[in-house]
Amino acid sequence: MNQIQIKRHSIKLMPVNKRVIIRPFIPADAQNLKATIARVLLLNEDEVEAQLSLVYRDFNKRHYDIDTLLLANYIKIQNHIEDSSQLSPSRKLLIGAFFSGEYSLESAALFNPSIIPHPDQTNAPPGGLRFIISLRATGEGHISSIEFRAGTIEPSGSIKLDKISRYVTPPEIIPDPAYHKPSFILKLKEMGLQGAFILDALHPLEEHFTLSELERSLTEMRSKPHEHTHHYDRAIEFIQWLAGSNYEIRFSEKLAISERIIFPVSLNEAKGIEDARFVRFVDDDGSSIYYATYTAYNGHNTLPQLIHTEDFLHFSILTLNGDGVQNKGMALFPRRIDGRYAMLSRQDDENILIMFSDSPHHWSNPEIILRPEQPWESVKIGNCGSPIETEAGWLVITHGVGPMREYSIGAALLDLQDPTKVIGRLREPFIVAGPNEREGYVPNVVYSCGSMLHGDTLVLPYAISDYATVIATIPLVQLLHLLLEKK
């Protein structure tokens, strides 16, 4: 691939273990929990103040507004205290501290990036561009979350990242999210739940309903005479699980983009939010929104999910429906094609497939468009993010797995009007792990979740060995020339 002049920029995003959040640390054993509370209740107020001052000494400068975080964890165990109304504010905070712990978000890795234009181009230089990079951050226990970085591409082509804060803050979880009834019912049917009870539980609800309205309906159903069966209990459990898997979060606008963290919320992503593929989607009316597909992992199973946001402050997280919602690596096209949404996927863990839909939430009938052909991709191929529209066709950056489980990055070109047609494909990868890119958490891997065009330049951030992230730029004309070259 010496025909392509690849520029590897000096930027290298490394994991920083001092970026921490406060998480609940609550024992499952109620007796242990109550014993800890009892010991704190035995302290006199002077001892409480002394212990709390030690907490402030060691942790106050490591977090924004530590009192709010400690109080939130106190509230989680408050029902285990007989008369909590008599407790002083300091004692509540100290109890909260005993049921809290720090978690280092990126102590293991900072990798699998995607890049999109920043929604606010106010400070972009003429001929330049502001951008956001999403990253998969992995810490203790291999729990993954989504972090962000912002930066600027200068008119000269140089790339600069904004200064990264040492602070990081989870969002507010919006307490009463809304749901779309037809989509909700469809997902329950896909999960094998379609009995009369399901219809009875959801019948009183409007087409769009809230979590509190759903809970009231389920409470009413429980109060009616019925025979408790495994099917009944399972239905209740799955309705609540599905509701918990669709949620909304909101960040304070005071937080810099690097201070925002999307950490697992629902049970189906308890062990990780993996490989978010962000894309700026422009609808037929010219309006734009940012979507991201990601893989939710609960420790046993994976489930593709969808994020959407307009401003990177308010995010909605939704389950996806349809028989095409399987495996990993779903990537949405940046616009409709003939009035329909389009999505790349890899249901079979081997090939690249394409699907079309009237809704970004429902995906079925995938068909294979790319199969492994060359030795470097003989194990399997997948996409490295959403397709990019060019005059020559839809540019799809791919990854292939070859001998020794080595991951490399290649490309294919799809027809603009009919992206089921492959009109170009590289025989060799254009990025392979270099001598300084082979060592890491998973050796010999280069991988990306999304690139973008800036003028005639492809900007491609990619992870090296599932550990750190670098950025390369590639002249588009050179890449397209190779893709369209007759072999």
BAZA-151411 format. One record per residue: residue in one letter; x, y, z of N, C-alpha, C, O in turn. Coordinates in steps of 0.2 Angstrom, whole numbers, plus 5000, padded with zeros to 4 digits. Layout:
<pts>
AXYZXYZXYZXYZ ...
</pts>
This chain:
<pts>
M500449945000500050005000500450065000500250115003 N501050064997501550124997501250184992501550234992 Q500650164989500350224985499950274989499750324987 I499850254996499450295000499950325005500350295008 Q499950395005500350435010499950445017499650485017 I500150395021499750395028500250445033500850425033 K499850485036500250535041499950515047499350515049 R500450485052500250465058500450525063501050545063 H499950555066500050615070500450605076500350545079 S500750645080501050635086500550625092500850605097 I499950635091499450625096499450555098499350515094 K499450545105499350475107498950485114499150505119 L498350455114497850455119498050395124497850335122 M498350405129498450355134497950345140497750405142 P497850285142497450285148497750325154498350315155 V497350355158497550395164497250375170496650385170 N497550345175497250305180496950355186496650335190 K497150425185496950465190496250495189495950525193 R495950475183495250505181494750455184494750395182 V494450475190494050425194493350455195493250515195 I492850405196492250425198492050395205492450345207 I491550415209491350385215490750335213490250365210 R490850275215490250225214490050205220490350205225 P489350175220489150145226489550085228489750045223 F489650065234490050005236489649975242489749985248 I489149945240488649915245488649845245488549815240 P488749815251488749735251488149705250487549735252 A488149655247487449615246487149585252486549575252 D487649565257487349545263487049595267487449645269 A486449595269486149645273486449655280486449705283 Q486649595283486949595289487549635289487749675294 N487949625284488649665284488449735283488849775286 L487949755279487749825278487549855285487749905287 K487149825288486849845295487449855300487349895304 A487849805300488449805305488849865304489049905309 T488949885297489349945296489050005298489350055301 I488350015297487950065299487950075307488050135309 A487950015310487850015317488550045320488550085325 R489150035317489750055320489750135319490050165323 V489550155313489550225312489050265317489250315319 L488550235319488050265323488250265330488050305334 L488750225332489050225339489550285340489750305345 L489750315334490250375335489850435338489250445336 N490250475342489950535344490050585338490450575334 E489750645339489750695334490450725332490650735327 D490850725338491550755337491950695332492350715328 E491850635334492150585330491950585323492350565318 V491250595322491050595315491350655311491550645306 E491350715314491750765311492450755309492650775304 A492750725314493450705313493550655307494050665303 Q493150605307493250555301493050585295493350575290 L492550625295492250665289492850705286492950715280 S493150745291493750785288494250745285494650775280 L494450685287494950645284494650625277495050625272 V494050615276493750595269493850655265494150655259 Y493750715267493750775264494550785262494750805256 R494950775267495650785266495950745260496350775255 D495750685259495950635254495650635248495950625243 F494950655248494550645242494250715239494050715233 N494250765243493850825241494050855234493650875230 K494750855233495050885227495050835221495250855216 R494750775222494750725217494150725213494050695208 H493650765216492950765213492650835214492750875218 Y492150845209491750905209491150885214490850835214 D491050925219490450925223490350855227489950815225 I490850835231490950765234490350755238490050695239 D490050805242489450805246488850775243488550725245 T488750795237488150765233488250695231487750655232 L488850675230489050605228488950565234488650505234 L489150585240489150545246488450535248488250485251 L488050595248487350595250486950545246486550515248 A487050545239486750495235486850425237486350385236 N487450405239487550335241487250325248487050265249 Y487250375252486850365259486150355257485850315261 I485850385253485150385251484950305249484450285250 K485450275246485350205243485250155249484950105248 I485550175255485550125260485150155266485050125272 Q484750215265484450245270483850205274483750205280 N483550155270483050115272483250065277482850035281 H483850055278484150015283484250045290484450015295 I484150105290484150145297483450155300483050185296 E483350145306482750145309482450215309481850225307 D482850265312482650335312483150375309483550415313 S483150385303483650425299483550495300484050535299 S482950515302482850585303483250625308483250685308 Q483450585313483850605318484550615317484950645321 L484750595311485550595310485750665307485350705304 S486350685309486550755307486750745300486950695297 P486850805296487050805289487750775289487850735284 S488250785294488850755293488850685294489250645291 R488450655298488450585299488150545293488350495291 K487650585290487350555284487950545278488050495275 L488350605278488850605273489450555275489650515270 L489550545281490050495283489750425281490150375279 I489150405283488850345281488950335274489050275271 G488750385270488850385262489550365260489650325256 A490050395264490750375262490850305263491250275260 F490650275269490750205270490450155265490650095264 F489950185261489650145256489850175249489450165244 S490450205248490650225242491350205241491750185245 G491550205234492250185232492450225226491950235222 E493050235225493250265218493350215213493550155215 Y493250225207493350185201493750225196493550275194 S494250195194494750225189494450195182494550135180 L494150245178493850225172494250205167494050155163 E494850225166495250205160495950175163496450185159 S495950145168496550125171496850065167497450055167 A496450025163496649975159496749995151497249975148 A496350035149496350055141495950115140495450125143 L496150145134495750205131495850195124496350205121 F495250165121495350135114494750135110494250165112 N494750105104494150105099493750165098493150175101 P494050215095493850285095493350285089493350255084 S492850335089492550365083492550435083492650465089 I492550475078492650545077492050575073491850545068 I491750625075491250665072491350735073491650765077 P491050775068491150855069490750875075490250845077 H491050925078490750945085490150985083490051025078 P489550975087488951015086489051095086488651125083 D489551115089489651185090490351205087490851195089 Q490251235081490851255077491051335078491451365074 T490851365083490951435085491651455085491851505082 N492051415088492751425089493251395083493851395084 A492951365078493351335073493651385069493351435067 P494251385067494651425063494351425056494151375054 P494351475052494151475045494551415041495151415041 G494251375038494551315034494751265039494951205037 G494551265045494651215050494051185053493551195050 L494051145058493551105060493551085067494151065069 R493051095071493051065078492750995078492350985074 F493050955082492750885082492750855089493050885094 I492350795089492350765096492550685094492350655089 I492950665098493150595098492850555104492850575110 S492450505102492250455108492750405109493050375104 L492750375115493250325116492950275121492550295125 R493150215120493050165125493550155131494150145129 A493350175137493750175142493650115146493050095148 T494150075148494050015152494450015158495050035158 G494149995164494549995170494449935174494449885171 E494549935180494549875184493949825183493349855182 G494049765182493449715181493249715173492749685172 H493649755169493549755162492849785161492549775156 I492649835165492049875164492149935159492649975161 S491749935154491949985149491350045149490850025151 S491650105147491150155147491350205141491850185138 I490950255140491150305135491350365137491050405141 E491950385135492250455136492350495130492250465125 F492450555131492450605125493150645126493350665131 R493350665120493850715119493650765114493350745109 A493850825114493750875109494350905106494850905110 G494350925100494950955097494750995091494251005089 T495351015087495251055081495751035076496351015077 I495451035070495951025064496051095061495551125059 E496651115061496851175058496851175051496851125048 P496851235048496851235040497451205037497451185032 S497951205041498551175039498551095039498951065036 G498051075042497950995043498250975049498150915051 S498551015053498750995060498150985065497651015064 I498250935069497750915074497950935081498450915083 K497450965085497650985092497050965096496450975094 L497150935102496650915106496550965112497050995114 D495950975114495851025120496150995126496250935127 K496351035131496651015137496150965141495550985141 I496450915143495950865146495950875154496450885157 S495350885157495250885164495450825168495350775165 R495650825174495750765178495150745181495050685183 Y494650785181493950775184493550735178493650755172 V493150695181492650665176491950655180492050635186 T491450665177490750665181490250625177490150635171 P489950575181489350545177488750595177488750645180 P488350575172487750615171487150605176487150555180 E486750655176486050645180485650595176485550605170 I485450545179484950495176484250525177483950535182 I483950535171483250565171482750515174482750465171 P482450535179482050485183481450455180481250405182 D481150485175480550465173480550465165480150505162 P480950425162480950425155480350405151479950375154 A480250415145479650405141479850345136480450335134 Y479350305134479350255130478850255124478350285125 H479050225119478550215113478250145113478550095113 K477550145114477150085116477250035110477449975112 P477150045104477249995099477949965099477949905098 S478450005100479149975100479249935106479549885106 F478949955111479049925118478749855117479049805119 I478149845114477749785113478149745109478149685110 L478349765103478749735098479349695101479549645100 K479749735105480349705109480149655113480549605114 L479549655117479349605122479149545118479349485120 K478849545112478749495108479349455105479349395105 E479849495103480449465101480849425107481249385105 M480649445113480949415119480549355121480649315125 G480049335117479649285118479049295123478749245125 L478849355124478349375129477749405125477849465123 Q477249375124476649395120475949375122475549365118 G475949355129475349325132474849385133474949445132 A474249365135473749405137473949455143473749515143 F474349435147474549475153474949535150474849595153 I475349525145475749585142475249635140475349695141 L474749615136474349665133473849695139473749755138 D473749655144473349685149473749745153473449795155 A474349725154474849775158474949835154474949885157 L474949835147475149895143474549925140474549985138 H473949895141473349925137473149985140472950035136 P473150005147472950065149473450125147473250185148 L474050115144474550165143474450195136474150165132 E474650255136474550295129475150275125475550235127 E475150295118475650275114476350295116476750255115 H476350345120477050365123476850375130476450405133 F477250335134477050325142477750335145478250325143 T477650345152478250355156478350295160477950255161 L478950295164479150245168478650235174478450185176 S478450295177478050295182477350275180477050235184 E477150285174476450265172476450185171476050155173 L477050165169477150085168477150055175476750005176 E477450085180477550055186476850055189476650005193 R476450105188475750105191475350055188474950015191 S475350045181475049985178475249925181474749875182 L475849905182476049845184475849835191475649775193 T475849885195475549875202474849865202474649815206 E474449895198473749875197473649805195473249765198 M474049775190474049705188474149665194473849605195 R474649675198474849635204474249625209474249575212 S473849685209473349685214472749645212472349625216 K472749625206472149585204472249515205472749485205 P471649475206471749405208472049365202471749375196 H472549325203472849295197473249235200473349235206 E473349185196473749135198474549145197474749155192 H474949145203475649165202475949105199475949045201 T476249115193476549065189477249085187477449145188 H477649045185478349065183478349115177478749155176 H477849095172477749145166477549215169477749265166 Y477149215173476849285176477449325179477549375177 D477849285183478449325186478949345181479249395182 R479049295176479549315171479349375167479749415165 A478649375166478449435162478549495165478749545162 I478449495172478549555176479249575176479449635175 E479749525176480449535177480649565170481049615170 F480449545164480649565158480349635156480749665153 I479749645158479549715157479949765160480149815158 Q480149755167480549795171481249805168481549855168 W481449745166482149745163482149785156482649825155 L481649775152481649815146481549895147481949935144 A481149905152481049975154481750005157481950065155 G482149965161482749995163483249995158483750035159 S483249965152483649965147483650025142484050035138 N483050055143482950125139482950175144482450185148 Y483350225144483450275149483750335146483950335140 E483650395150483950455147484450485152484350475158 I484950515150485450545155485550625152485450635147 R485750665157485950735156486550755159486550745165 F486950795156487550825159487450895160487050925156 S487750925165487750995166488151025160488751005158 E487951085158488251115152488951145155489351175151 K489051155162489651175164490251125163490851145164 L490051065162490651015161490951015154490551025149 A491551015154491951015148491750945145491650895148 I491850935138491750875135492150815138491850755138 S492750825140493150775143492950755150493250705152 E492550795153492350785160491650745160491450725165 R491450725154490750685154490950615153491350595148 I490550575156490650495156490050465156489550475160 I489950425151489350375150489550315153489850275150 F489350295159489450235163488850195163488350215163 P488950125163488350075163487850095168488050115174 V487250095166486650115170486250045171486050035176 S486050015165485549965165485849895166486549895166 L485449845168485749785170486049745163486549715164 N485849765157486049725152486749755149487049725145 E486949815152487649835151488049845157488549885158 A487849805162488249805169488949795168489349825172 K489149755163489949745162490249785157490849775155 G489849825154490149875149489749895143489249865141 I489949965141489649995135490249995131490750035131 E490149955125490749935121490649965114490149965111 D491249995112491350015104490750055101490450035096 A490650115104490150155102490350185095490950205094 R489950175090490050205083489650265082489050255080 F489950325083489550385083489550405075490050395072 V488950435073488850465067488450525067487950525070 R488650575063488150635062487650615057487850615051 F487050615058486550595054486150655051485850695056 V486150665045485750725042485150695039485150655034 D484550715041483950695038483750735032484050775030 D483250705028483050735022482850805022482850845017 D482650835028482450905029482950945031482851005032 G483550915031484150955033484350955040484850985042 S483950935045484050935052484550875053484650825049 S484950885059485450835060485350815067485150845072 I485650755069485650725075486250675075486450655070 Y486450665081487050615082486750545085486450545090 Y486850495081486750425083487350395085487950405082 A487250345089487850295090487550225092487150215096 T487850175088487650105090488250085095488850105094 Y488050045100488550015104488349945106487749925105 T488849905109488649845112488649845119489049865123 A488049825122487949815129488149745131487949695128 Y488549745137488749675139488649665146488749715150 N488249615148488049605155488549545158488349525164 G489049525155489449475158489349405155489749365155 H488849405151488649335148488449345141488649315136 N488049405139487749415133487849485131487949525135 T487849495124487949555121487249575118486949535116 L487149645118486549665115486649735112486849785115 P486549745105486649805102486149855104485549845105 Q486349915106485949975108486050035104486550035100 L485650085105485650145101485650205106485250205110 I486050255104486150315108485950375103486150365097 H485550425105485450485101485550545105485250545111 T485850595102485950655106485950715100486150705095 E485850775102485850835098486450875100486750915096 D486650875107487150925109487650895114488050925116 F487650825115488150795119488050815126488550805130 L487450835128487350855135486750805137486750775142 H486250795133485650755134485650695129485750705123 F485650635132485750575128485150525130484950525135 S484850495125484350445125484650375123484950375118 I484550325127484850265126484250215125483850215130 L484250175120483650135118483850065115484450065113 T483450025117483549955114483349955106482949995104 L483649915103483449905095483049845094483049795098 N482649845089482149785088482249755081482549785077 G482049695081482149655074482549605074483049595078 D482449555069482949495069483649515067484049475067 G483749575064484449595062484849625068485349645067 V484549625074484849655080485249605083484949575088 Q485849585081486249535084486949545083487149585079 N487349515088488049515087488349585088487949625092 K488849605085489249665086489249705080489149685074 G489449775080489749805075489149835070489249835064 M488649855073488149895069488349965068488549995072 A488249985061488550055060488050085055487850065050 L487750145057487250175053487450225048487950255049 F487150215042487350265037487150335039486750345043 P487550385036487450455039486850495036486650555038 R486450465032485850485029485350435026485650375026 R484750445025484350405022484550385014484850425011 I484350325012484450315005483750295002483450245004 D483550334997482850324995482350325000481850285000 G482450365005481950375010481950325016481550335021 R482450285016482550235021483250235024483750255022 Y483250215031483850215035484250155032483950105030 A484850155033485250095031485750085036486050135040 M485950025037486450005043486849945040486649895037 L487549945042487949895041487949855048487849875053 S488049785047488049745053488549685052488749675046 R488549635057488949575056488549525061488849505066 Q487949505059487649455063487949385064487849355069 D488349365059488649295059489349295061489649245061 D489649355063490349355066490849335061491349315062 E490649355054491149335049491149385043491649405041 N490549405041490449445035490149515037489949525042 I490149555032489849625033489149615029489149595023 L488649635033487949635030487649705030487949755033 I487149715026486749775026486049765027485749715025 M485649815030484949815031484649885030485049935030 F484049885028483649945027483049945031482749895033 S482850005033482250015038481950075037482250125035 D481250085039480950145039481050185046480750235047 S481350145050481450175057482150155059482450105058 P482550205063483150185066483150135071483650115074 H482550115074482450075079482349995078482349955082 H482149985071481949925069482349895063482349925058 W482649835064483049815059482949735058483049695062 S482849725051482749655049483049645042483249685039 N483049575040483149555034483849575031483949605026 P484349565035485049585033485249535027485049475026 E485749565023485949525017486749535017486949595018 I487149485015487849495015488049535009487849525003 I488549585010488849615004489549605004489849614998 L489849595009490649575009490749515013490549505019 R491149475010491449415013492149415014492449455010 P492549385018493249375018493449355011493249305009 E494049385009494349365002495049355003495349305000 Q495349405006496149405006496349365013496049365018 P496949345013497249315019497249355025497049325030 W497349425024497349465030496649475033496549495039 E496149445030495449455033495049385033494449385033 S495449335032495149265031494749245037494349195036 V494949265043494549245049493849275049493349245050 K493849345048493249375048493349455046493949475047 I492849485044492849555043492349595046491849565048 G492449655047491849695050492049775048492549785045 N491549815050491649885048492049915054492049895059 C492349975052492650015057492250085057492550135057 G491650075058491250135059490750145053490750105048 S490350205053489850215048490150235041490750255041 P489850215036490050235029490150305028489750345032 I490550325024490750395023490550415015490750375011 E490150465014489850475008490450515004490650565006 T490650494998491050524993490750524986490250494985 E490950564982490750574975490750504972490350484967 A491250464974491350404970490950344973490850294970 G490650354979490350304982490350304990490650354993 W490050254993490050255000490750215002490850165001 L491150255006491750235008491650195015491450225020 V491850135015491750095021492450075023492850035020 I492650095029493350075032493150005035492750005039 T493549955034493449895037494049865041494549895041 H493949815045494449785048494449705047493849685046 G494949675046495049605045495449575050495949605052 V495349505051495749465056496049415052495749375048 G496649405052497049355049497449315053497249305059 P498049285050498449245054498649275061498749335061 M498749235066498949255073498449305076498649345080 R497849305073497249345076497549425075497349465079 E497849435070498149505069497549545065497249525060 Y497349605068496849645065497249695061497749735063 S496949715055497149765050496549805048496049785048 I496749865045496249905042496249915035496749925032 G495649895032495649905024495049945022494849995026 A494849945016494249985014493849955008494149915005 A493249975008492849955002492450015000492350065003 L492150004994491750064991491050034989491049984985 L490550064991489850044989489550094984489750154985 D489050074980488750114976488350164980487950144984 L488350224977487950274981487150264981486850274986 Q486950244975486150234975485950164977485450164980 D486450114977486250054979486850024982487249984980 P486850034989487450014993487549934994487949914997 T487049894991487149824991487649804986487949744986 K487849854981488349834976489049864978489149924980 V489549814978490249834980490549854973490649814969 I490849914973491149934967491849944967492249954963 G492149934973492849934974493049904981492649904986 R493649874981493849844987494649834987494949814982 L494949854993495649844993495849774994495549734998 R496449754990496649684991497149674997497149625000 E497449734999497849735005497649785010497249835008 P497749775016497549835021498049895020498549885018 F497749955022498150015021498450035028498850075029 I498250005034498550015040498549945044498149905045 V499249935046499349875050499749895056500049955056 A499749855061500049875067500849885066501149845063 G501049945067501749965066502249935072501949905077 P502849935072503349915077503149935084503249895089 N502949995084502750025091502050015093501750055097 E501649985089500949975090500649905091500049895092 R501149855092500949785093500849765100500549715101 E501149805105501049785112500449825115500349885114 G500149785119499549815123499149765126499349705127 Y498549775128498049735131497949675127497949615129 V497849685121497749635116498249645110498049695106 P498749615110499249625105499049625097498549585096 N499449655093499349655086498649675083498449645078 V498349725086497649745084497749825082497949865086 V497449835076497249905075496549905073496349865070 Y496149955076495449955076495150025077495350065081 S494650035073494250105074493550095074493250045071 C493150135077492450135077492150195073491550205073 G492550235069492350285065492850335063493250365067 S492750355057493250405054492750465051492150455051 M493050515048492750565045493150605040493750595040 L492850635035493150675030493250755032492750775035 H493750785031493850855032494150875025494750865024 G493750905021493950925014494150855010493650815010 D494750855008494950795004495350745008495750705005 T495350755015495750715019495250665024494850695027 L495450605024495150555029495450565035496150555036 V495150575041495350585047495150515051494550505052 L495650475053495550405055495850395062496450385062 P495550405067495850385074495750305075495250285072 Y496250275077496250205078496550185085497050215087 A496350125087496650105093497250055092497250025086 I497750055096498250015095498249955101498349975107 S498149895099498249835103497749845109497949825115 D497149875108496649875113496949915120496749895125 Y497349965119497649995124497650075124497350105128 A497850105118497850175118497650195111497450145107 T497550255109497250285103497750335100498050375103 V497850325093498250375089497750395083497250375082 I498050445079497650475074498050475068498650495068 A497750455062498150455056497650495051497050495051 T497950525046497650565040497850535034498450515033 I497350525029497550495023497250535017496650555018 P497550555012497250585006496750545003496850485001 L496150575003495550535000495650514993495450454991 V495950554989496050544982496450474981496350444976 Q496950474985497350414984497050344986497150294983 L496650354991496250294993495750274988495650214987 L495350324986494850304981495150284974494950234971 H495750304972496150284966496250204967496150174962 L496450184973496650114974495950074974495950014971 L495450104977494850064977494550054970494250004969 L494650104966494350094959494750074954494550064948 E495450054956495850034951495649964949495549914953 K495749944942495549884940496149834941496649844939 K495949784944496449734946496549684940496949634941 
</pts>
